[in-house]
């Protein structure tokens, strides 16, 4: 081997060594545990999901809610009820309420409204007469017109011979009285000076019989030298006040509807204006421009606001049901006077748009909404009937509330024809002219 070859021969250290196979190792990952708060909440979330699946509300957050613009009077109480609102949302409906008296609804602009809900037929007829096409409507329930007062005042009217207590179960204190409207109007006119009774409350003034003290209110240890009045809302705006006006007109017209059956329209108009002139003093003495009569009457200061207020029966019954639920007893300080003759109001929900049609159809057919109306003190209508009381009476009895007893005198006031009633209302209330637009 030459020196050159020797220089290129591999030495021992340069001899390649066999390579060992690489070892693959895996990292152990620790199993991550759910945070404790997530583990606690998970069963609740699953239960909620199951509940939504069962109820059919799984997709509710993704559904479109239809907002319906509505102009309503006192029956807006129904649509403001939280349970009614919940039931409507189940059907994808929310009602945005614009509050106004029934006759105000009928005589003012209805632009932008989907439905209107006047509390009685005269205002409903005015609204329907303004439409240039057929519309859908429903009359879901009825409610008698009543006078809300307080026990001491009701007992004073009993002593004066104009009110009669209805019997209460077990001989307890009644919540209801029947009121003889013919004799009662004699206390409202302020002209009965034949029964002067002297200085009843020793204030230096001789009270006449038409004051509360003059008819014996102070004999119970109280004193009120004010006039015997009924606090009403405006006859120009309110269905309740207009219906009360119809009662007064019926009584002052010898228990006859003014203008009824009179073919001579000029003669009917003269009769209406003659009756209006006789009942105007009975209205002019009232708190005409007060609104929300039931709210005032049912407030803590109700008795100091007015001894007698014009309200609807359902407002009083709803109060008693709620009072029983909260206090486990009836509110025996507040009582009702049922006028004889009586007037029954029929609120009418009237659609003015396609969205309104949806609400009208639902109110007419949904059993849950009808059941809730009974729970709120309404006498719900059923097909082929003017109205029913059996289910309402059963509900009152189940909740420990005295059930009203129908008066044996079932004389009912029928409102005058629309033109005649409008003449009476305009004369008594000096009402502004209506707005004649069509929605």
C-alpha atoms as one frame of an Amber mdcrd trajectory, in Angstrom:
protein
   0.000   0.000   0.000   1.470   3.249  -1.027   1.658   6.199   1.178  -1.090
   7.791  -0.846  -3.420   4.851  -0.374  -2.564   4.659   3.240  -3.544   8.281
   3.723  -7.054   7.548   2.396  -7.662   4.359   4.301 -10.330   4.740   6.972
  -9.075   4.803  10.458 -10.827   3.048  13.268 -12.567   6.152  14.547 -13.914
   6.972  11.114 -15.618   3.591  10.722 -19.449   4.199  10.596 -21.486   2.845
  13.492 -24.840   1.211  13.088 -27.791   3.644  13.904 -30.294   2.693  16.623
 -34.000   2.960  15.882 -35.534   6.161  17.314 -37.865   5.743  20.257 -41.238
   7.436  19.983 -42.803   8.593  23.193 -46.310  10.040  23.708 -47.198  12.765
  26.203 -49.848  11.876  28.660 -52.654  14.415  28.596 -54.608  14.940  31.725
 -58.379  14.623  31.179 -59.860  18.135  31.614 -62.810  18.330  33.975 -65.855
  20.543  33.440 -65.797  23.664  35.589 -67.971  23.156  38.612 -70.391  25.966
  37.698 -70.884  24.419  34.243 -71.552  21.002  35.733 -74.122  22.513  38.072
 -75.897  24.444  35.308 -75.937  21.643  32.736 -78.908  19.700  34.193 -80.918
  22.917  34.356 -80.132  23.707  30.732 -81.141  20.201  29.673 -84.379  20.481
  31.633 -85.113  23.822  29.955 -84.452  22.353  26.521 -86.747  19.410  27.236
 -89.436  21.817  28.430 -89.178  23.871  25.237 -89.351  20.715  23.126 -92.424
  19.472  24.956 -94.206  22.845  24.820 -93.370  23.443  21.182 -91.540  26.712
  21.986 -88.053  25.609  20.910 -87.937  28.090  18.057 -89.824  30.872  19.886
 -86.772  33.233  20.085 -86.467  33.035  16.286 -90.131  33.693  15.508 -91.375
  37.072  14.329 -93.548  38.982  16.808 -96.377  40.977  15.221 -97.013  44.291
  16.977-100.613  45.434  16.725-101.433  49.104  17.246-104.662  49.348  19.230
-106.791  52.190  20.536-108.846  51.052  23.535-110.932  52.402  26.392-111.535
  50.753  29.772-111.382  47.227  28.317-107.656  47.773  27.784-107.511  46.323
  31.336-107.913  42.934  29.685-105.041  43.372  27.218-102.758  44.834  29.880
-103.131  41.757  32.065 -99.747  39.920  32.231-101.343  36.512  31.637-103.251
  37.763  28.580-100.037  39.266  27.218 -98.254  35.930  27.736-101.027  34.025
  25.954-100.913  36.440  23.012 -97.122  36.084  22.744 -97.620  32.330  22.377
 -99.349  33.233  19.116 -96.696  35.766  18.117 -98.781  38.846  18.952 -97.942
  41.915  21.003-100.585  44.632  21.474 -99.410  48.248  21.756-102.244  50.071
  23.554-103.207  53.721  23.034-105.730  54.581  25.754-108.722  56.808  24.969
-112.390  56.944  25.954-114.781  54.982  23.754-116.549  57.950  22.193-113.192
  59.657  21.798-112.058  56.635  19.784-115.183  56.878  17.626-114.874  60.598
  16.914-111.115  61.024  16.480-108.660  59.945  13.790-107.986  56.208  13.501
-105.041  56.423  11.126-102.269  53.965  11.951-104.499  51.745  14.094-104.877
  47.996  13.491-107.756  47.478  15.938-110.020  49.545  18.157-111.900  48.317
  21.221-114.709  50.664  22.307-116.522  49.633  25.485-120.064  49.787  24.106
-122.291  49.597  21.065-122.942  53.317  20.396-119.230  54.019  19.903-118.804
  50.774  17.932-121.605  51.794  15.558-120.007  55.200  15.010-116.713  53.502
  14.113-118.325  50.951  11.802-120.264  53.713  10.032-116.958  55.390   9.184
-115.552  52.357   7.337-115.730  52.154   3.550-115.386  48.356   3.492-116.448
  45.307   5.471-114.407  44.684   8.627-114.060  41.804  11.082-115.174  42.274
  14.683-116.102  40.314  17.795-117.998  41.029  21.013-116.189  38.709  23.439
-117.880  39.587  26.728-120.367  41.846  28.487-120.156  43.922  31.660-122.982
  45.656  33.563-122.638  49.329  34.403-122.507  49.820  38.189-121.842  52.463
  40.824-118.919  51.836  43.145-119.327  53.233  46.656-118.422  52.579  50.299
-120.443  50.795  52.934-121.410  53.842  55.032-122.749  55.629  51.953-124.627
  52.543  50.756-126.256  52.106  54.173-127.230  55.789  54.095-128.997  55.191
  50.786-130.765  52.215  52.365-132.043  54.447  55.193-133.141  56.986  52.583
-135.246  54.306  50.913-133.451  54.251  47.561-131.207  51.156  47.970-131.818
  47.561  49.056-129.046  45.189  50.228-128.712  41.870  48.435-128.660  38.866
  50.784-125.214  37.537  51.661-124.413  33.911  52.372-124.658  33.118  56.075
-126.245  36.464  56.857-122.934  38.330  56.677-122.299  41.821  55.374-123.267
  42.116  51.745-121.089  43.487  48.968-124.005  44.389  46.698-127.058  46.671
  46.781-129.873  47.294  44.301-130.418  50.990  43.559-133.816  52.435  42.612
-132.761  54.924  39.941-136.065  56.839  39.876-135.801  57.685  43.570-132.039
  58.132  43.341-132.332  60.782  40.614-134.536  62.694  43.034-131.465  63.034
  45.252-129.296  64.202  42.348-131.377  67.135  41.103-130.497  69.474  43.983
-133.952  71.031  43.993-135.727  69.101  46.752-136.079  71.788  49.409-139.143
  70.285  51.073-137.157  68.113  53.437-134.769  70.641  54.996-133.317  69.083
  58.099-131.459  71.941  59.753-127.795  72.433  60.545-126.861  68.759  60.557
-123.095  69.167  61.004-123.200  72.434  63.042-121.182  74.406  60.514-123.675
  77.268  60.389-125.243  76.055  57.128-128.684  74.484  56.851-128.308  71.251
  54.842-130.972  70.272  52.368-132.125  66.687  51.923-129.924  66.264  48.852
-126.735  66.458  50.896-125.269  63.336  52.459-125.878  64.680  55.952-129.373
  65.725  54.871-130.284  62.104  54.088-128.772  60.778  57.306-125.090  60.070
  56.626-124.043  61.783  59.871-126.234  59.462  61.939-123.482  56.857  61.751
-120.998  59.134  63.475-119.566  60.513  60.211-120.189  63.796  58.465-120.348
  64.886  54.840-122.256  68.050  54.007-121.470  67.680  50.296-124.066  67.042
  47.605-125.182  63.552  46.645-123.303  63.095  43.348-121.966  60.404  41.048
-118.454  60.940  39.757-118.397  60.207  36.022-116.040  60.661  33.124-116.823
  62.940  30.213-119.977  62.102  28.255-118.141  63.379  25.164-115.462  60.681
  25.449-116.618  57.833  27.654-118.949  54.934  26.900-119.662  54.514  30.620
-120.801  58.119  30.942-122.875  57.871  27.764-124.539  54.698  29.031-125.233
  56.343  32.388-126.787  59.190  30.429-129.041  56.637  28.695-130.203  55.337
  32.093-131.055  58.839  33.295-132.846  59.622  30.014-134.839  56.373  30.219
-135.937  57.121  33.811-136.792  60.771  33.142-138.751  59.752  30.046-141.135
  57.596  32.135-139.167  54.363  31.628-139.174  54.776  27.881-136.309  55.160
  25.422-136.399  58.692  23.981-137.383  58.738  20.319-138.095  54.998  20.167
-140.798  54.060  17.666-141.358  57.680  16.578-141.519  57.820  12.748-141.406
  61.622  12.705-137.685  62.365  13.094-138.266  66.033  13.911-140.614  65.054
  16.729-138.131  62.425  17.946-135.390  65.057  18.005-137.566  67.464  20.009
-138.339  64.696  22.509-134.625  63.912  22.824-133.685  67.534  23.451-136.486
  67.906  25.999-135.178  64.892  27.936-131.600  66.152  27.572-132.586  69.481
  29.140-134.080  67.648  32.138-131.064  65.433  32.776-128.345  67.999  32.031
-128.374  69.320  35.645-127.804  65.773  36.910-124.656  65.539  34.801-123.402
  69.103  35.175-123.066  68.469  38.901-120.743  65.523  38.352-116.943  65.449
  38.104-117.316  65.301  34.335-113.715  65.440  33.210-112.299  62.820  35.549
-110.807  59.749  33.883-109.848  56.298  35.142-112.797  56.176  37.537-112.071
  52.634  38.704-108.431  53.430  39.442-109.481  56.347  41.630-112.272  54.419
  43.346-110.045  51.410  44.105-107.106  53.495  45.325-106.278  54.020  49.004
-107.780  57.532  48.768-110.891  56.400  46.908-113.418  57.464  49.553-111.917
  60.934  49.864-111.973  61.360  46.068-115.671  60.569  45.606-118.400  58.801
  47.621-119.853  57.234  44.429-118.041  56.497  41.151-119.333  55.183  37.833
-117.456  51.979  36.918-117.924  48.564  35.260-118.755  45.429  37.221-115.693
  43.528  35.959-113.364  46.154  37.450-114.843  45.669  40.904-114.913  41.860
  40.682-111.298  41.722  39.483-110.357  43.841  42.506-112.187  41.494  44.887
-110.558  38.392  43.372-107.108  39.960  43.699-107.864  41.222  47.219-108.945
  37.747  48.336-105.763  36.259  46.885-103.554  38.733  48.754-105.450  39.124
  52.053-107.550  35.922  52.231-110.737  37.919  52.755-113.109  40.161  50.840
-112.722  43.937  50.697-115.903  44.604  52.664-115.438  48.386  52.804-116.091
  48.803  49.064-119.532  47.801  47.766-121.496  47.974  44.507-124.794  49.624
  43.661-126.622  47.847  40.822-128.934  50.366  39.097-132.572  49.445  38.414
-133.295  49.731  35.537-129.926  48.344  34.486-127.664  48.714  31.456-125.430
  46.034  29.997-122.397  47.159  27.974-121.049  45.131  25.052-117.471  46.021
  24.102-116.599  45.281  20.469-113.120  44.552  19.126-112.998  45.920  15.565
-110.258  45.154  13.046-108.940  47.885  10.764-106.131  45.914   9.051-104.884
  42.443   8.208-102.925  42.328  11.464-106.086  43.323  13.295-107.942  40.404
  11.661-105.465  38.021  13.284-106.161  39.384  16.765-109.941  39.428  16.282
-109.906  35.798  15.147-107.802  34.756  18.121-110.006  36.516  20.694-113.077
  34.923  19.132-111.789  31.341  19.256-109.034  30.835  21.846-110.333  29.020
  24.984-107.405  30.118  27.173-108.073  33.776  26.457-111.778  33.263  27.175
-110.976  31.514  30.467-108.710  34.386  31.485-111.513  36.877  30.802-113.678
  35.036  33.342-110.835  35.183  35.857-110.740  38.958  35.344-114.427  39.362
  36.219-115.965  39.474  32.723-119.209  37.762  31.759-118.036  35.914  28.651
-120.349  35.592  25.657-120.995  32.251  24.030-122.455  31.523  20.613-126.195
  32.074  20.468-126.399  33.829  23.844-126.404  37.447  24.968-124.055  36.561
  27.761-123.510  34.059  30.515-122.894  34.310  34.234-122.631  30.684  35.306
-118.875  30.309  34.807-118.168  33.703  36.363-120.363  32.923  39.361-118.612
  29.575  39.813-115.225  31.288  39.681-116.269  33.872  42.273-117.627  31.160
  44.563-114.436  29.103  44.249-112.420  32.156  45.287-114.561  33.015  48.298
-116.253  36.045  46.713-119.977  36.728  47.213-121.924  36.136  44.004-124.216
  39.022  42.898-127.932  38.231  42.835-130.005  39.433  39.853-132.668  41.944
  40.842-136.232  40.691  40.410-136.934  43.865  38.451-135.176  42.996  35.198
-136.060  46.230  33.399-133.268  46.871  30.940-132.355  50.235  29.468-132.085
  50.195  25.699-130.027  53.043  24.388-131.702  55.506  22.026-131.029  55.295
  18.310-127.588  56.527  17.376-128.749  59.896  16.024-130.953  60.534  19.069
-128.235  59.498  21.532-125.725  61.748  19.781-128.122  64.692  20.114-128.527
  64.036  23.847-124.783  63.626  24.402-123.922  66.748  22.400-126.544  68.799
  24.273-125.487  67.632  27.729-121.741  67.676  27.133-121.345  70.549  24.635
-119.100  68.135  22.711-116.674  69.189  19.955-117.436  68.037  16.391-116.047
  64.625  15.375-113.109  64.048  13.049-114.479  62.471   9.888-111.454  60.688
   8.426-111.503  57.030   7.386-108.528  54.863   8.300
